[in-house]
């Protein structure tokens, strides 16, 4: 099942307090970037983020889910209503995320 454009727009609105949030559509899903780094994505209308240490520490009871068959597990953000928490989460995660790979 592909994610809806409406859910993407809702998540982008929830993240609108942060600068430089972008996304890329990919096979019916959406990859979410924060200041050029991949933080996670929207898969089957679920907001999932990479399981870096800071994210796990901030959400120790969150469930881990597969974004798609064959992928690594990611953390499900089940409380997408809390804009302040989402901003804090992405800020905390940023330093731990890998820098984008340079294209040849």
N, C-alpha and C positions, 0 to 999 in steps of 0.2 A: 504494500500500500504506500503510495506516495504522500508526502506531506502537503498540506494545503498552503496556498499563498497567504490566506487569512491568518493562519497560526504563525507563519514567519513574520508577518507584519505586527502581530501582537507581541511576539518576543522582542522584535526590534524596538517597539515602543517601550517595553519594560526596560530595555537596556539604553534608552535614549539619554540618560544622565551621563553616560560615558562618551568620550570623544573617540572617533575613529573605529566605530563598529561597522564592519562590512560583511558581505556574504557572497557566496557563489553557489549557484544552482548546480547540482550534480546528480544525475540519474533520478530525478524526482524528489531528491532530498536537498538540504541546504547546509553548506559548511559555513560556520560562523567564525569570523576573524576579529581579534581585538588588537589594534595597533599593529596590524600585519601578521600576527601570529594566530594559528588555528587554536581556538579554545574548545571547540566541540562542534555540535551541529544539531539540526532538527531532523529527526528520523521518525517516520510514521507519527507525526505530530507529537513527538516527545523531544524535550530539550535535554540533550546529553552533553556532558563536558568530560574532558580528559581527566583521568584519575591521578593528578599530580598530588604531592604530599599535602600542600596547603588546602586543596579541595577536599581531600579525604579527612583532614583535621577539622575542617569547618562543617562537614556533613558526615560524621562517623556512622550514622545509622541509615544513610542513603542506600538505595538498592543499586546494584551494578547490573547493567543490561547491555545486550548486544545491539549495536545500531543496525546491523545487517548480518546475514549469514557469513561466517568466516572472518569477522572483524574482532578486534580486541574489545573487551568490555569497557564501558564508560559509565560515569555516574549519572543517574537520572535526577534531574532537578524537578522535584515534585511540587515545590512551592514557588511557582513562577510569578506569584502575585507580589512578593516582597522585593520591590525595586531596590531598596537600600542594601539588602542582603546580596542581590545579584551584582550590584556595583562593587561591593566589598569583595565578593568571591572572585570576580574577574581581575580586580586589582591585585589580590593576593596571588592568584595563579600566574600572572603575567611573567614574572621573573623566572619561574620554573619551566615555562614553555620553551621549546626549541625555536631558534630563529628560522625564518623561512629559508629553504634551500635555494641557492642561486641557480638560475636556468642557464644552460649552456648555449 
